[in-house]
Amino acid sequence: MSFDARTLAFVIGCVSAVVMAIMVYIRLTHKVYAGFTEWTWTFILSAIVAVLLGLRGSIPELLSVVVMNTLYAGGYVLLVNGLRKFHNQPPVRANLVLLVIMTLGVLYTVYIDVDISLRAFIIASMVGVITLRAAIDLFMLTRKDSRTGTRLVITALIALTCNQVIRALAAAHSNTEGDFFDPGVVSATETNLFLILSLLSIVILVCSLILLVSERLTLELHSAQTELHLLAQTDALTGVSNLRHFSQEGDAALLLARANNAPLALIVLDIDFFKEINDTYGHHAGDAVLKLTAHACKSALRKSDLLARVGGDEFFVLLPDTDDATCAQVLSRISDSVARLDLTSVGVANRLTISGGWATLSADDASLAALIRRADAGMYREKTCRHQADHAHRTSLQVSA
């Protein structure tokens, strides 16, 4: 059994038209990724090519041969550019050069030296180079990407390349005056093989593009969920943990410490005279000071320690496997790190200090809240002493004056 070129054009045209309609609908009604417009135009051109191919013999060769083959190759150029846009890569300008060379070759074989086999060879060779190069480029860009959509796109490009190789070889060994798209009947083997590969390539290509977009959507959804989860655990201003996350991690750490009979410590920190900074320099400066303080505190901690801003200018630090002596050292490092801050960069002239109190887990602590209360009491004792010392210093200055 054999198929003539009009049957081939009709089958491929129908498939391309259906895909074109679906993609145009999606393009008009949904948010799409970069490259989707180029893919849509690929199938629009494919449908136009199928129509022009079916009309060969009844319309001028300028349309049925020159324009058709230019659109045919142009569709592949758009496909490749769309794939590169999708992967945030610039278009390949060399493909436009190949398209121009191919068009000039077609014009030469139509109007100067009529050679249908040479024309078919030129077209297949140029398109084959475009698809093969695209497959290699995509493979190099996504070597570490094991997602099915990417691999399927590369498979589709290889299938398209194979189709063009078969067409080029058939043209190179053709001894007839007809080409692969001659209106007459060509050999059943060549026609069926080209038809199968053409349809298979289109099906694989469409499936791979759909899968590529689906995987991108899934990745973005997962990223958004991760970001939301992170936002739910993070203090928006300083970037450290918030009270909710600290409470969850603290409860878990307490249970683990009791189960392993391991030490656990907690530090409560409060910036000294923070209200004066806000009142004097404004809340914008106060926010900047909070950010710098959080960074200074974190730089003095281990990776296993957890720092959280729990409100205003107050911070909690959870220290697993830490006893009283080590906790005192950690608090000293934090105080030194905060004291070294240069606040002039945010327009604050004050020297920053921080008050802190700590507590280690004891048998009497029924919950994390009990540990926090003991550490908080220690912090307030230190803050009271610091305020009294500051008040005494100011009073002595006034007396001296």
C-alpha positions in Angstrom: 0.0 0.0 0.0 1.2 3.5 -0.8 0.2 7.1 0.0 0.5 10.1 -2.3 1.8 13.4 -1.0 -1.7 14.9 -0.7 -2.7 12.2 1.8 0.6 12.8 3.7 -0.2 16.6 3.7 -3.7 16.0 4.9 -2.7 13.7 7.8 0.2 16.0 9.0 -2.0 19.1 8.4 -4.8 17.7 10.6 -2.5 16.9 13.4 -0.7 20.2 13.2 -4.0 22.1 13.0 -5.4 20.4 16.1 -2.2 21.1 18.0 -2.2 24.7 16.7 -5.7 25.3 17.9 -5.0 23.9 21.3 -1.8 26.0 21.7 -3.5 29.2 20.4 -6.3 28.7 22.9 -3.8 28.2 25.8 -1.8 31.2 24.6 -4.9 33.4 24.7 -6.4 32.2 27.9 -3.6 31.2 30.2 -0.3 32.5 31.5 2.5 30.9 29.5 6.2 30.6 29.8 8.9 32.2 27.7 9.1 30.3 24.4 5.5 29.2 24.3 4.7 31.8 21.6 7.4 30.5 19.4 6.1 26.9 19.8 2.6 28.0 18.9 3.9 29.7 15.7 5.8 26.5 14.9 2.6 24.5 14.6 0.8 27.4 12.9 3.5 27.4 10.2 3.3 23.6 10.1 -0.4 23.7 9.4 0.1 26.4 6.7 2.9 24.2 5.2 0.6 21.3 5.0 -2.0 23.3 3.2 0.5 24.7 0.6 1.9 21.2 0.1 -1.6 19.8 -0.5 -2.2 22.6 -3.1 1.0 21.9 -5.0 0.3 21.8 -8.7 -2.6 24.1 -8.5 -0.8 27.2 -7.1 2.4 28.9 -8.3 5.8 27.3 -7.3 6.7 30.5 -5.5 4.0 29.6 -2.9 4.0 25.8 -3.1 7.8 25.4 -3.1 9.7 28.6 -2.1 7.3 30.0 0.5 6.3 26.5 1.8 9.9 25.3 2.4 10.9 28.6 3.9 8.0 28.3 6.4 8.8 24.7 6.9 12.4 25.4 8.0 11.3 28.6 9.8 9.0 26.5 12.0 12.0 24.6 13.2 14.0 27.8 13.8 11.1 29.1 15.9 10.9 25.8 17.8 14.6 25.9 18.7 14.4 29.6 19.7 11.4 28.8 21.9 13.3 26.0 23.6 16.2 28.3 24.3 13.9 31.0 25.6 12.3 28.5 27.9 15.7 27.7 29.3 16.6 31.4 29.6 19.1 31.3 26.7 19.4 33.7 23.7 18.3 32.6 20.2 20.8 31.1 17.9 21.4 33.7 15.1 23.2 31.1 13.0 19.9 29.3 12.4 18.6 32.5 10.6 21.7 32.3 8.4 21.0 28.7 7.6 17.4 29.6 6.8 18.5 32.3 4.4 21.0 30.0 2.7 18.3 27.3 2.4 15.8 29.8 0.8 18.5 31.0 -1.7 19.2 27.3 -2.5 15.5 26.6 -3.1 15.2 29.7 -5.4 18.3 28.5 -7.3 16.8 25.0 -7.9 13.4 26.4 -8.9 14.3 29.2 -11.2 17.9 28.8 -12.3 18.9 25.1 -12.3 15.8 23.0 -11.8 17.0 20.1 -9.7 14.4 18.7 -7.4 16.7 16.1 -5.8 19.2 18.8 -4.9 16.5 21.0 -3.6 15.2 18.2 -1.3 18.8 17.5 -0.2 19.4 21.2 0.7 16.2 21.5 2.7 16.7 18.3 4.6 20.4 19.0 5.3 19.7 22.5 6.6 16.8 21.5 8.8 18.7 18.5 10.0 21.6 20.7 11.1 19.2 23.0 13.0 17.5 20.1 14.9 20.7 18.2 15.6 22.4 21.3 16.9 19.4 22.1 19.1 19.5 18.6 20.5 23.2 18.9 21.4 22.8 22.4 22.8 19.8 21.3 25.0 21.7 18.3 26.2 24.7 20.4 27.2 22.4 23.0 28.9 20.5 20.3 30.9 23.1 17.6 31.5 22.3 17.5 35.1 18.6 17.7 34.5 17.1 14.2 34.7 13.5 15.3 34.3 11.5 13.3 31.8 10.3 16.4 29.8 13.8 17.6 29.0 14.9 14.1 27.9 11.8 13.7 25.8 12.4 17.0 24.0 15.9 15.8 23.2 14.5 12.5 21.9 12.0 14.5 19.7 14.8 16.6 18.3 16.8 13.5 17.5 13.8 11.9 15.8 13.3 15.1 13.7 17.0 14.9 12.8 16.7 11.3 11.8 13.7 12.1 9.6 15.7 14.8 7.8 18.7 12.4 7.4 16.4 9.8 5.7 14.9 12.5 3.5 18.4 13.8 2.5 19.7 10.3 1.7 16.6 9.5 -0.3 17.1 12.7 -2.3 20.8 12.1 -2.8 20.2 8.6 -4.2 17.1 9.5 -6.2 17.3 8.7 -9.9 13.8 10.0 -10.7 12.6 13.5 -11.5 10.2 13.5 -8.6 11.1 14.6 -5.1 9.8 13.4 -1.8 6.7 15.6 -2.2 6.1 14.9 -5.8 2.3 14.9 -6.7 2.7 11.4 -8.1 3.0 8.3 -6.0 6.4 7.5 -4.6 7.6 4.2 -3.2 5.5 2.9 -0.4 8.6 2.2 1.7 9.9 5.8 1.6 6.5 7.4 1.9 5.4 5.2 4.8 8.7 5.6 6.6 8.6 9.4 6.2 4.9 9.5 7.3 5.5 7.4 10.4 8.6 9.4 11.4 6.9 12.7 10.7 3.8 11.8 12.8 5.9 10.2 15.5 8.1 13.3 15.7 5.1 15.6 16.1 3.5 13.4 18.7 6.8 13.1 20.7 7.4 16.8 20.3 3.9 17.8 21.5 4.0 15.4 24.5 7.5 16.6 25.4 6.5 20.3 25.3 3.4 19.6 27.5 5.5 17.6 29.9 8.2 20.3 29.9 5.7 22.9 30.9 4.0 20.6 33.4 7.3 19.9 35.1 8.1 23.6 35.3 4.7 24.2 36.9 5.3 21.5 39.4 8.7 22.8 40.2 7.4 26.4 40.7 4.5 25.0 42.9 7.0 23.1 45.0 9.2 26.2 45.2 6.2 28.4 46.2 5.2 25.8 48.9 8.8 25.8 50.2 8.9 29.5 50.3 5.5 29.7 52.1 6.8 27.2 54.6 9.9 29.2 55.1 8.0 32.4 55.5 5.8 30.7 58.2 9.0 29.9 60.1 11.0 33.1 59.6 10.9 36.6 61.0 10.3 38.8 58.0 12.5 41.7 59.2 15.7 39.9 60.4 15.5 36.6 58.6 16.0 34.5 61.7 13.4 32.1 63.1 10.1 33.4 64.5 8.4 32.5 67.8 6.3 29.8 66.2 9.2 28.0 64.7 11.3 28.4 67.9 8.5 26.9 70.0 8.2 23.9 67.6 11.9 23.3 67.6 12.3 24.0 71.3 9.6 21.5 72.2 11.3 18.8 70.1 14.7 19.7 71.5 13.4 19.4 75.0 11.9 16.0 74.4 15.1 14.8 72.8 17.3 16.1 75.6 15.2 14.3 78.2 15.2 11.1 76.2 19.0 11.2 75.8 19.7 12.7 79.3 21.5 15.5 77.4 22.0 19.1 78.5 20.0 21.9 76.9 20.3 25.6 77.4 18.3 28.7 76.4 19.3 32.3 76.3 17.0 35.3 76.3 18.4 38.5 74.8 17.1 42.1 74.9 18.7 45.1 73.2 19.5 47.8 75.8 17.9 51.2 75.4 16.3 50.2 72.0 13.4 52.5 72.6 15.8 55.5 72.7 17.2 54.5 69.3 13.7 54.4 67.9 12.7 57.7 69.5 15.9 59.5 68.5 16.6 58.1 65.0 13.3 56.7 63.9 11.8 53.3 63.3 13.7 52.8 60.0 17.0 53.1 61.9 15.6 50.8 64.6 14.8 48.1 62.0 18.3 48.4 60.6 19.7 47.9 64.2 17.6 44.8 64.6 18.9 43.3 61.4 22.5 44.0 62.4 21.9 42.6 65.9 20.4 39.4 64.5 23.4 39.0 62.2 25.9 39.7 65.0 24.2 37.1 67.3 24.0 34.5 64.6 27.7 34.9 63.8 28.5 34.0 67.4 26.5 30.7 67.3 27.0 27.2 66.1 25.1 25.7 63.2 23.2 23.5 65.6 22.0 26.5 67.6 18.7 28.2 66.9 18.2 32.0 67.0 14.8 33.5 66.9 13.3 37.0 67.2 10.3 36.7 69.3 9.0 40.2 69.4 10.3 43.8 69.4 13.9 43.8 70.4 13.9 40.4 72.2 15.6 37.3 70.9 15.8 33.7 72.1 18.7 31.3 71.5 18.3 27.5 71.8 21.5 25.7 72.6 21.4 21.9 72.3 24.1 19.9 74.2 25.1 23.0 76.2 25.8 23.2 79.9 26.0 26.3 82.2 29.7 27.0 81.6 29.4 26.8 77.9 26.2 28.8 77.8 28.0 31.6 79.7 30.7 31.6 77.1 28.2 31.7 74.3 26.4 34.7 75.9 29.8 36.5 76.2 30.6 35.9 72.5 27.2 37.3 71.6 27.6 40.4 73.8 31.1 41.0 72.3 29.8 40.5 68.7 27.0 43.0 69.3 29.3 45.5 71.0 31.6 45.5 68.0 28.8 46.6 65.7 29.4 49.9 63.8 26.0 51.6 63.8 27.1 54.7 62.0 26.5 52.9 58.7 22.7 53.1 59.6 23.0 56.6 61.0 23.0 55.7 64.7 25.7 57.1 66.9 24.9 55.0 70.0 27.1 52.1 71.1 24.9 49.0 71.2 24.8 46.6 74.1 22.6 43.7 74.8 21.4 42.1 78.1 21.0 38.4 78.4 20.0 35.7 80.8 20.3 31.9 80.4 19.0 28.8 81.9 19.8 25.1 81.5 17.2 22.3 81.5 16.5 20.9 84.9 14.2 18.2 86.2 11.8 20.9 87.5 11.2 22.3 84.0 7.9 20.8 83.0 7.9 22.5 79.6 9.9 24.9 77.3 7.9 27.8 78.8 9.4 27.1 82.2 12.9 27.2 80.8 12.1 30.4 79.1 10.8 32.0 82.3 14.0 31.2 84.2 16.2 32.6 81.4 13.9 35.6 81.1 14.2 36.3 84.8 18.0 36.2 84.5 17.9 38.7 81.5 15.8 41.1 83.5 18.2 41.0 86.4 21.0 41.9 84.1 19.0 44.6 82.4 18.0 46.1 85.7 21.6 46.2 86.8 22.7 47.8 83.5 20.0 50.4 83.7 20.9 51.2 87.3 24.5 51.5 86.4 23.7 53.8 83.5 21.4 55.9 85.7 24.2 56.3 88.3 26.7 57.3 85.6 24.4 60.0 84.2 23.7 61.3 87.7 27.4 61.5 88.4 27.9 63.5 85.2 25.1 65.9 86.1 26.6 66.4 89.6 30.1 67.0 88.0 28.6 69.6 85.7 
